[in-house]
């Protein structure tokens, strides 16, 4: 693969969308829109977006946790084949709003399916493709939920409405992943003002990919 693959992770309310949009604007201003792909999970293409609709439908409250995990993995596989791999082969910078670590944290930790089991399940989907860098925006669960309630009332989905214990388990799983994969995952304090979070993220990316900033 000739391109650069960066994923962005974080518990709900960490400000991930705002940060990734800022990074995308910065990247495209220097490299051009044709050199940068901004995408998301689940989603990115018609099939994956259809799976996303099923996963986040408020009426699907009786969805089994294993079904949920399998659907996320299925959407991820289609995302890779249809969007990520072609962009990387073309030498583009891929900025993905969530990737495999989300499944490990949310379904493995939050749903208590086991982080190792969900990691192994997704190996079939990703077929060895991991980001070169993962930006993890860390925030206290209570503050994250407070932000959701204050600023995202029109976008709250089925997973956002989970109880505090769920969000705490998700965050704890993310922090374990960050310790296990220090060479790939950089932890950013997302409780800071947004401008500082963006600056810290830009510095982390520049440190890992100096060639993008020549």
N, C-alpha and C positions, 0 to 999 in steps of 0.2 A: 504494500500500500504506500503510495507516494504522499498522501495527505496527512492531516493532523486531526486527531480525534480527542475532543475534550467534552466530558460530561459534567453536568451540574446537579448536585443532590442537596437535600435538606428536608427537615421536617416541615409540615404545613405551617405557614406563617413566617417562614425564614426570609421571605423577600426574594426568593429564587428567580421569579419571572422578571422582576425589575432589574436584577443584577445581570441576568443573561441578555436581556434586551440592551443594556448599556454596553456590554462587551461586544455584542453583535454590531452595534452602531460604530464602536471604535474600530473593530476589525474591518468592516466594510469601507470605512472612511480611508483606511490605509491600503487595503488589498483590493477593493472593488467588490461589488455585490456578486459578481460571477465566481469569486474565489471562496465565498463563505456560505455554508448551509446552516441555517437555524432550524432545528426540528425539535420534536417533543415525543415523549412516551407516556402512555400509549398514544400512538398517532403517527403522523408523518405522511400517510398515504390513505387511499380510500378504504382498504381492508382493515388496516390498523385503527383508523378512526371509527369504523363501524364497531370494532371490538371495544373501543373506548366508550362508545355510547352505552353498550351493554354493562360495562364495568361500573360506570358512574351513574347509572339510572337509579334515581331515588326509590323506584318501585321494586328494585331487586334486593330487598332487604333479607331475603331468605337464601341468597347465594352462598353456597358452600365455600369454605375457605380454600380448599384444594382446587375447586373450579376456578376461583378467583386467581390463584397462582398460575394455573395452566393458561388462562386467558391472557394474563400479562405476558407470559413467555411466548405465546403464539403471536401476539401483537408485536413483540420484540423481534421475533424471527423475520416477520414480513417487513418490519422497519429496516432491518439490516440489509436484506436482499434487495429491497426496492429503493432505498434511500441512502443508507450510510455507506455501504460498500461501493456503489457506483461513484459517490462523491469523493471518497478516499482514493479510489483508482484514478480519478481525474485530477488529483492533487489539491483538492479543496480542504479548507478548515471546516470541520464538522463540530457544531455546538449543539449538544443534545440536552434538552431539559428532561433529565432523568434517564437512567439506564439500569443495568443489572443490580446495582446496589439498592435501588428502591425496592425491588422485589425481595431481596434478602432482609431489608429492614422492616418493610410493611407486612409482607406475608410470613417471612421467617420469624421475625421478632414480634410484630404487632399481633399477628394471628396465631402465634405460638406453633407454627408448623415446623420450626427448626431452621436456624440460619444456614447450617451446613447442608441440609436437605434441599433447601431452595436454591442455594448456590449450585449444587450439583444438577438439579433439574434444569437450570438455565444454561448449563454448559452445552446441552444439546441444542439450545436455541442460538447461542452466540457463536458456537463452533470456533472458539479460541479468540474471538475478537473482543478485546478489552480496550478502554480508552487509554491513551498515553498519559492523560492527566484527568483527575476528577476533583472538582472544586466542591467541597462539602461545607455548606453554610449551616453552622450550628447555632441553635437557640434553645433556651429553656422552654419546656413544653407549655407551661402556663402562659408565658408571654406570647408564644406562637398562637395559641388558641385565642388569646385576647386580640391579637392582630386580625385573625380570621373574622372574629365577630364584629370588629370595628370597621374593617376595610374591604371584606370580601363577601358581603351578604348576598350579592347577586351572582356569585360564582361558587358558593359552597356546594360540595358534592357529597356523595354517600360516605366517602372515607373521612372527609373533614369533620363529619358529625360524630365520629367515634368518641368514646369517653376518654377522659384524661389518662387513664391507665394505658390505653392503647397507644396514645401519642408518646407517653414516657417510655414504653417498651420499644417503640420505633426509634426514638432518639438513642436509647441505650445500645441498640443494635448497630446503628450508624457509627457510634463512637468505637465499638469493638472492631468494626470493619476498618475504620481509620487507623487503628493500632496495628491491625494485621497487614495492611497494605500501605505502609508509610511511603513507599517509593512511588505510589500512584496517587494517593488521596492527600490533599492539602486541606486542613481545617481552617475555616475563616469564622471569626466571631461575628455572627449576624445580629447581635443585640446592639451593635454600634449604629450610629447614624448611617443612612444608606450611602452617602457619599464616601464614607470611610470604608464600608464593606466593598464598594466597587473598586476603590483604590487598592485595597489589599488583594482583591481578586486579580486586578490587572498586573500587579507586581508578581504574583504567583505564576501567572501565565507567561509573563516576560522572562522570569527566571528559568522556566522549563523550556521555553521555545524562543531563544534569542534570535533565531533566524527570521521569525515573524516580525521583528521590530528593527531590522536593519534599515 
